[in-house]
Amino acid sequence: MFCSHRPILLLIGLFGCIVSLSCTKTHDWNATFNEAGMVNVQKLDSTIKVSLAYSTPNNVLGYDIYGDLEEAYLRPEAANKLVLAQKKLQAYNASYSLYIFDATRPRRIQQRLWDESDLPIEERSKYIAHPQRGSIHNYGMAIDLGIWVDGQGLLDMGTPFDDFSVRSHIDSEDSLLNVGALKPTQVQNRRLLRKIMTSSGFLSLSSEWWHFDAMERSATKEQFDIIE
């Protein structure tokens, strides 16, 4: 994704690491999330796989944004639904596992994603929630994920995580199939993920096949504080 911009993103990442303490891996994210009442999802179910994209250079900004954070944290209400989804997925196929790209994301990280994105503002607002409004990730009630197959790797969903194009839209899958932009197996894989997640209480997002909310936005904002 954004391969043509990779050198620019790497330069931005280098500059970000110079000016930001979070790139020095000094922030105690575990303490932040524990104090907010979050849970480490792998302590509830160790079979769930976690590889946070924003803790690696393999993301839309091209550098490690999270620093020391390697674990996926969620509100208990979301984490319990995720554990249920994992059980359903493994009942469907014992070699399958949920694979987390991102979970709770503090608003300070949301601000960085917004500020440093190279997308035009109109496009940016389609894929990155404005920090002032907040993302459901910022409340600990959203998850980005795919499906891992033992011995094979990630199921092919037609695009990588955080591919900000129409090919990631779940409401365009039929038309994308018709023009050959997606393969039938890719759409089948997406629909399996949606079936597992929505039957476990999550809500899908039309523009991102990987994103699921554990609760509607209005209820989330009423019940929970944003994580700064």
C-alpha positions in Angstrom: 0.0 0.0 0.0 1.2 3.5 -0.9 4.4 1.9 -2.3 5.1 4.9 -4.5 5.3 7.1 -1.4 7.4 4.8 0.7 10.7 6.9 0.6 8.7 10.0 1.6 7.0 8.1 4.4 10.3 6.8 5.7 11.7 10.3 5.8 8.6 11.5 7.7 9.0 8.6 10.0 12.6 9.4 10.7 11.7 13.0 11.5 8.8 11.8 13.7 11.2 9.7 15.7 13.5 12.7 16.2 10.8 15.0 17.5 8.6 12.5 19.3 9.5 10.7 22.6 7.1 7.9 21.8 9.5 6.6 19.2 12.2 6.3 21.9 10.1 3.5 23.4 9.8 5.1 26.8 6.0 5.3 27.1 4.5 2.7 29.5 1.5 1.7 27.4 0.7 -1.3 29.5 0.2 1.0 32.6 -1.9 3.4 30.5 -4.3 0.7 29.5 -4.4 -1.1 32.8 -5.3 2.1 34.6 -8.1 2.6 32.1 -9.5 -0.8 32.9 -8.5 -2.5 29.6 -7.6 -6.1 29.3 -4.8 -7.8 27.3 -6.8 -10.0 24.9 -4.2 -12.8 24.8 -4.6 -13.2 28.6 -8.2 -14.1 27.9 -7.4 -16.4 25.0 -3.8 -17.1 24.1 -4.8 -18.6 20.8 -5.6 -15.2 19.3 -2.7 -13.9 17.3 -1.5 -10.3 17.6 0.9 -8.4 15.4 0.2 -4.7 15.8 0.9 -2.9 12.5 1.6 0.4 14.2 4.4 -1.3 16.2 6.3 -2.0 13.0 7.3 0.1 9.9 4.7 -1.8 7.9 1.9 0.7 8.1 0.6 3.8 6.3 3.2 6.1 7.9 6.1 3.8 7.3 7.6 3.8 10.9 6.9 2.3 14.3 4.3 4.6 15.9 3.6 2.6 19.1 7.1 1.9 20.3 7.0 -0.6 23.1 3.4 -1.6 22.7 3.2 -5.1 21.4 -0.1 -6.4 23.1 -3.7 -5.8 22.0 -5.8 -4.2 24.7 -9.6 -3.8 24.6 -12.4 -2.9 27.0 -13.7 -6.1 28.7 -17.0 -5.7 26.9 -15.2 -5.9 23.5 -12.6 -8.4 24.6 -15.3 -10.9 25.7 -16.9 -10.6 22.3 -13.6 -11.2 20.6 -13.0 -14.4 22.6 -16.4 -15.6 21.5 -15.5 -14.9 17.9 -12.3 -16.8 18.2 -14.2 -19.8 19.6 -16.6 -19.7 16.7 -13.8 -19.4 14.1 -11.9 -22.3 15.5 -15.1 -24.4 15.6 -15.5 -23.6 11.9 -11.8 -24.6 11.2 -9.4 -25.6 14.0 -6.4 -24.3 11.9 -7.9 -20.8 11.7 -7.3 -18.0 14.2 -8.1 -14.3 14.5 -5.1 -12.1 13.8 -5.1 -8.6 15.3 -3.6 -5.7 13.4 -4.8 -3.0 15.9 -7.0 -2.7 18.9 -7.1 0.2 21.4 -5.4 3.3 19.9 -4.9 6.4 22.1 -6.1 9.7 20.6 -2.5 11.0 20.5 -1.8 8.2 18.0 -5.0 9.1 16.1 -3.7 12.7 15.9 -0.5 11.5 14.4 -2.2 9.3 11.8 -4.3 12.3 10.8 -1.6 14.9 10.7 1.0 12.8 8.9 -1.3 11.1 6.3 -0.5 12.0 2.7 -4.2 11.5 1.7 -6.1 14.6 0.6 -8.3 15.9 3.4 -11.5 14.7 1.6 -10.1 11.2 1.2 -8.5 11.2 4.6 -11.8 11.7 6.4 -13.2 8.6 4.7 -10.5 6.3 6.3 -9.1 8.1 9.3 -11.4 9.5 12.0 -10.6 13.1 12.9 -9.0 13.2 16.3 -11.4 15.8 17.6 -14.3 13.5 16.8 -12.4 10.4 17.9 -12.3 6.9 16.5 -14.0 4.0 18.3 -10.4 2.6 18.6 -9.7 5.6 20.9 -12.3 4.3 23.3 -11.0 0.7 23.3 -14.1 -0.7 21.6 -12.9 -1.3 18.0 -10.6 -4.0 16.5 -8.8 -4.4 13.2 -8.1 -8.0 12.2 -7.9 -10.7 9.7 -7.7 -14.5 9.7 -4.5 -16.6 10.2 -4.2 -20.1 8.8 -1.7 -22.4 10.6 1.1 -23.3 8.2 -0.1 -20.8 5.5 -0.4 -17.3 6.9 -3.1 -14.7 6.5 -6.1 -15.5 4.4 -6.2 -13.4 1.2 -8.8 -10.6 1.6 -7.9 -8.9 -1.7 -6.1 -6.0 -0.1 -3.7 -5.6 2.9 -4.7 -4.0 6.1 -5.0 -0.2 5.8 -5.3 -0.2 2.1 -7.3 3.1 1.7 -9.0 2.4 -1.6 -12.4 1.3 -2.8 -11.1 -2.3 -3.0 -11.3 -2.4 0.8 -15.0 -1.4 0.8 -17.3 -4.2 1.8 -20.3 -2.4 0.1 -18.5 -2.5 -3.2 -17.6 -6.2 -3.3 -20.1 -7.3 -5.8 -19.2 -4.6 -8.3 -15.5 -5.3 -7.7 -16.1 -9.0 -8.4 -17.9 -8.1 -11.6 -14.9 -6.1 -13.0 -12.3 -8.6 -11.7 -10.8 -6.3 -9.1 -11.5 -9.0 -6.4 -11.5 -12.8 -6.7 -14.4 -14.9 -5.5 -12.2 -16.6 -2.8 -11.2 -13.1 -1.5 -14.8 -12.1 -1.1 -15.6 -15.4 0.5 -12.8 -14.9 3.0 -14.1 -11.5 3.9 -17.6 -12.7 4.3 -16.4 -15.5 6.6 -14.7 -12.9 8.8 -17.8 -10.7 8.9 -20.1 -13.7 9.7 -17.9 -14.7 12.6 -17.5 -11.1 14.0 -21.1 -9.9 13.5 -22.5 -13.2 15.0 -20.4 -12.4 18.1 -21.8 -8.9 18.5 -19.5 -6.7 16.4 -20.6 -4.2 13.8 -18.8 -4.0 10.5 -17.6 -0.8 8.7 -18.5 -0.3 5.1 -15.1 1.1 4.0 -12.8 -1.3 5.7 -13.1 -5.1 5.6 -10.8 -5.4 8.6 -12.6 -3.0 11.0 -15.2 -4.0 13.6 -16.9 -2.0 16.4 -18.0 -3.7 19.6 -20.8 -1.1 20.1 -22.4 1.7 18.3 -20.6 5.1 18.4 -23.3 6.9 20.5 -23.4 4.2 23.1 -19.6 3.9 23.2 -19.2 7.6 23.8 -21.9 7.6 26.5 -20.4 4.7 28.4 -16.6 5.1 28.1 -13.9 7.8 28.3 -11.6 8.3 25.4 -8.0 7.2 25.9 -5.7 10.1 25.4 
